[in-house]
Amino acid sequence: MSKAIFWFRRDLRLDDNAGLHHALTSGHEIIPVFIFDKEILDKLEDQDDARVTFIHREVSKLKSTLNELGSDLKVYYGSPEDVYQEIYKEFQFKAIFTNRDYEPYALDRDNKIRSLCKEWNCEWNDYKDHVIFDDGEVLKDDGDPYVVFTPYSRKWKERMQKDIDYAFHYYNCKDHYDAFCKLVPSDIIHLNEMGFNLSGMEYPSREINRGLIKSYDKTRNYPAIDGTSRLGIHFRFGTISIREKARNAKKLNDTFLNELIWRDFYSMILQHYPRVEKEAFRSKYDRIEWRNNENEYYAWCQGKTGYPLVDAGMRELNATGYMHNRVRMVAASFLTKHLLIDWRWGEAYFARKLLDFDLASNNGGWQWAAGSGTDAAPYFRIFNPESQQKKFDKEFKYIKEYVDEFGTEDYPEPIVDHKEARQRCLETYKRALN
């Protein structure tokens, strides 16, 4: 029987997996593969990067389950091009099945592997799995992409309602597990062989209380309340199905469904406008003269700005790899507008620290905060961290959880005055944009 590869990437689960379902029903014997991509890992700055431990843990679980099924997950470490040369020599496979990844590096990588497939006369098959709708599925009537969220979300919902079975399709992989190739279990590469340490970070559960989703619209803005799903890392690495969560959200809470639509929206923006990875979506915002004061930047990174809500958020991020979404907006606005530090500096810090880092969403959020993005906050909208605290953490519960010295003389004085910083920001933006 001919052999084919299923390449796991951002889809670390065996069921309701679009590409895997197509592979298992293709008539080939399926060899499951995962590659710890050297091109990505070599760019990570921290040996203790908790995301690498998370991926290693989930890959190990997949491997164990496949071993129980009489198969195996073949795990490699290296550059995908080199690894595939090795895999082809061993298995002479006839096809590769995988799910699409829309980030610029991933598209370039996949093009290289696709070229190898042509050379070997084997098929390349990729499928939509990471989003509900991808780049060409929710467009304006004239075929152009939306660049404003509200009309996009309206069209997204119309598209979803028109064919719910298509939008939220359940891919039953379980009934086809006998298509996995019979393989002898192999060892998995250890983290330290790739230059990483085992992280002791705690990871959010993939199981969430239905009551939390039902009341999501009422609780999500209050960082001291357990009112958000914290599913970001599971969406990022595909340990849960986005379609399953969207099916549930549609029944339980429209605000939560909107958050999933934002994921699709930012992914679509990156697909249509890959330049946003390095440039402002609104080009004229690249004319802003950022101050980029390094001391102020490090104070922000460490949560020592003298603004308690900002500091609590940054310390939560540094300690847990997570930051509450309301606080992300306040911290990002503070960096870009109070301190006039280039949004790319903040984006890079979040990319380094967030467990749920996703290029499209992180970039979209930072450009929103800086005013340079699609649905951007207008430049004259500048969050006041004190009034945000009074509104969303009135009793300082969240702040006290992360800022031990709050309320003592050890807590730093504000590094900027809100009114002066606001005025400076307005003048700087006005100069650049007029």
N, C-alpha and C positions, 0 to 999 in steps of 0.2 A: 504494500500500500504506500502511496506517495506521502512524503512528510511535508509539513508546513510549520512555520514559526508563529506563535502568538507572542508579541513583544509587549510586556507590561511596562507602563510608564506612569501616567497620572491616574491610574485606574486599578489600585491594588485591592481587588476583590474578585471573587469567582462568580458571583451571581449578578444578574441585571447589568451585565457588561456587554455593550453593543458589539464591539469588535470581537470579543471572545465568543459571543454567540455565533457570529458569522463564521468564525474560524471552526468552531466545533461542529457546525452543520455543513461544512464545505466538502466533506468527503475525504479530506486529508487526515492523516494522523497528526495530532497537534503537539508540538514541543514547546512548552512554556519557557520564556526567556525573560530575564531582567538584567539590565546593565547598569552598574554603578558608573555613571558617566564621568570619566576623568576630566573632560573639558569643563564640566560644571563644578565638580568637587574641588578642583585645583584653584578655583577662584574664591572659594569660601575662606573667610579670614580667621574663623575660630575653630580650633581643634575640638572644642566641646560643643560644636553646633548641634543643638538638640534635634533639628530636623533630620539630620543624617541618622541619628539613633532611632528616631521614629520610623524612618523608611526601612532601616535594617530590621527593626522589630516586626514590621508589617510584612516584609519580604520573607522573613523567617517563618511567620505564621502561614503564609501562602504555601511555602515550601513543605511544611509539615502536613498541611491538608492534602496537598498533591501526593505526598508520599503515602498517605493513608489510602489514596485512590489508586496506588500502584504506579504512579508517575513521579515526576520530580519537576522542580523549578530550577532550570540551569541559570546560575547566577555568575555574572562576569564583572570584571573591573577593568576599564580601559577606555580608549576612544571607540565609539560605536563602529566606525569604519574598520578599525583593526579587529575588533571583536567579531564582526560579521564575516570577515575573511576566515577567521578561525572556525566559526560555527558552520560556514558553508563547506569547508574542508571535511568536517566531521559528519555532517548530516545530508549534504546534497539536497537541501530542501527545494520545494517547487514554488513556494509562496510565503510571503510575510503578511500577517494580519496585525493591525494595531489600531489604536484610537488616536484621533488627531490632537495635536498640540499646536496652538496658534501663536506661540511666542516666536520672535524673529530667529533666535538661536535654533529653536526646535525645527522651524521650517527649513532652515539651511541644512541642518543635520539630516532631516528626512529626505531632502533632495539628493544628498550624497548617497544615502542608502538606496534610494530609488534608482540612481544611476548604476549602482552595483547590481541591482536586480535585473536591469536591462542587459548588463554584461553576462549575467548567468542565465538569462532567458527564464527568469521566474517572475511571478506576479507580485505586485505591491498593492495591498488593499487597506485603505484607512477609513475610519468611521467616526461619526459624531457621537461623543459620549460625555464629554466634560461640561457641555452646556445644553440647554434645552433647544435653542435655535442658534445656528451659527451665521457666518457673514452674509450669505445671500438670501436668508429666509425671512427676515423682517426688514423690509425696505420701504421707502416712500413709494407713492404711486408711479413716480417717474423713474424708479429704479435706483435712485441715489440713497446712500445710507443716511439714517437719522443722526443728528448731532445734538439733539436735545432729548432728555430722558422722557418727559411726560408724553409727547406724541409717540415715541418709540414704545413705551410701556402699553399705551392704548392699542397700538397695532399688534404688539406681542400677544396681548390678551385676546384680541380678535382672532389672531392666527391659532392660538391655543384652543379657543372655544370651537373654532371651525372643525378641528380634527384633534380631539383630546387623545384619542388612541395613538395617534402619531406622536404628538408632543410628549406624552407621558408613558410611552410604550414600555412594557415590562419585557425584558429579554431573558427568557427562561433558559439559563445555561445548565441548571442542575440536571435536567433530563438528558443531557448530551455528554456528561462527563466521561462516558466510555470511549469518546473520541481522543482523549489524551493518550499520547504515546506511552507505552510501558517503558519505564526507565528505572535504572538502579539509582537509589538515593546517593547524592554527592554532598560533599562538605560545602558550607557557605563561607565565603571570605569574611574574616574578622574585621571589625572597625579599625583596629590599630594597624592592620596591614595597609589600610588606605590613608593612614595618618590622622585618624580621629579617635577621640576618647568616648567611652560610654557616658552619655549624659544622664544625670539623675533627675532631670526635669519631669514634672508630672504632666501627663497629657489629658486633655478633656475627653470625656466619654463620648462615644458615638451614639449612645442611647439618650434620648431626651424625653422629658415629661411632656405629654400632650397638653397639660394645663399651662405649661410655660409658653407654648406656642399660641394657645388660645388667648392668653393675656399679654402677648408680646407687644402689641401696640401701646399698652398702658405702662409697661415696666421697662422697656428697652433703653430709655434715656437716663436711667438712674443707676450710676455705677456701683452704689453700695448694695443694690438689690441683685439677686441672681435672676436677672430678667432677660438674658440673651442666650442663644443656643450654644455658642462657642464651638460650632461645627466647622469653622473655617479650615482648620488643618485637615479635617476629613474630606471636605470638598476639594481642597488643594491637591491631595494625593489620591483622591478617588477611593477612599476606604468605605465610602457610602455612595449610593447612587443619587445624583442630583434629581433624577426623574421621580424617585420614590419620595424625596422630601418635598418636591414641588406638588406631587399628588396630594400629600397630606396638608401642605400649606393652603392649597386651594380650598380644602374643606374647612380648615381651622382658623386661618387668619390672613387677611389680604395684605396687611403690612409686612408680614413675614414673606409672603410670596413676592412682594415688591423688592425686597432685599435680594432675592434670587434673580429677579429680572435685572437689577443693577449689575449683577455678575455678568449676565449675558451682554448687557449694554457695553460695559467696559471692555469685554473680550472682543465684541464687534468693532469697537473704536480702534483697538490695537490691530485687528485684522485689516481694516480699511486704511488706517493711518499709522503704519509702523514707525514713522518718524517720531511719534510722541514718546517713544522710549527714551529719546535724548533731547527732544525739543519741545517747546511750548506748543500746545494745540493751536492756540491763537498766537501766531508768529510775532506780533508786535510786543507781546509780553517778554520776549527774549531781549528787548531793549532796556529792561529795568536794570538800574545800577544797584546791584546787591551790595550790602556793606560787608557781608561774610566775615564778621569778627570771630576769629577762632576761639577766643576765650569764652565769648557768649555762647557759641555753638557747643563747647564742651560742658558749660553749665547746664544748657538745655538737655544734652545727652544724659547727664548724671542726675537730672531732676533737682537742680540747685539754682532755679531762677528766682526764687522768692515769691513765686505765684503758686500757691498750694495745689490747685487742681492740675496745673501743668506738671508740677513736680511729682505728684502722686501717679499720674499717668505714665511718666517716663520711668519711674521706679518700678511700677507694676510691669512694664514692658521688660525692663532689665532683669527682673526677678523671675518672671513667669513666661515670657515669650508672647504675652497677650496684652492688649490694651483695649479697654472699653471703647466702643465706637464713638460715643458722644465726646469722650475725652480725647480720642484721636483727632477729632475735628478742632478741638480747642488747642491742643498741643501743636498741630500743624499750622493753624492760623497764627499762633504766637510766634513760631519760628519765622514764618515767611513775612508776617506783617509787623509785629512788634520789633523783631530783631533784624528784619530785612536780610535774611539769609536765604540764599537760593534754594528753592523747593527741592532741587535735585540732591542737595546735601541731606535733607530730612528723609527723602525717599530712599536714599542709599542706607541710612541708618535703620529705618524700618525694615528694609530688605534684609539687612543683616540679622535683625533681632526677632522679627515676627515669626512665630511658628506657622501662621497661616499665610505667610507671604505669597502673594500672587501678583505677578508683574502687572497685568492689566488693571486689577482693582487698586493696587497700591499706587500706580501711576495716576489713575483716574482720580483717586482721593486726594493726592497731593496737588495735582493741577487744579482741582476744585478749590482747595484751600488757598492756593496762590492766586486764584482768579484767572489762570491762563488756560483752563481746560474747556470742556464742552459745556456742561451744565454748571458753569463756574459761579461761585459766590462773587458778586460784583466787587471790584477792588475797594470800594468805600464801605463794604460790610466787614467790619473788623470785630471779631469776638472780644468781649470784655471778660477776661478770665474770672474776675471777681463776681460779676453778675451771673455768669454761667454756674459758678459754685453755689451762689445763693439759690439758684433755681433748681439745680440738680443734685447738690450734695449739701443741703441746708444745715444738717447737723454735723458736718465734717466727718461722717462715718468712714467714707471711702478714703478721704485724705489721711485720717489718723491710722488707717490700716497700713498705709505705705510710707508715710512721712513721720518717723518716730519722734523727731525733734520739733514737730509742729507745735507752736504755742510756747516754745522756750526761747531763750536768748541765743541758742545755737542755730536756730533756723535763719537762713540768710535773708538779708534785705532784698527787695525787688531789684533786679539788675537793670530795669528800665522803668520809667514812669509811664503808666498807661496812656494818659492824655498826650504827653509829649511824643511817645512812640506812635500813637495813632496819627497825630498831625504830620510827623515826619514821613510816615508811610503814604498818606494821602498825597503829599507834595511830590514824593519820589515817583509814585505810580503815574501821577498826572503829567509829570515831565516826560516820562517815557511813552505815554500813550497818546498824548495830544500832538 
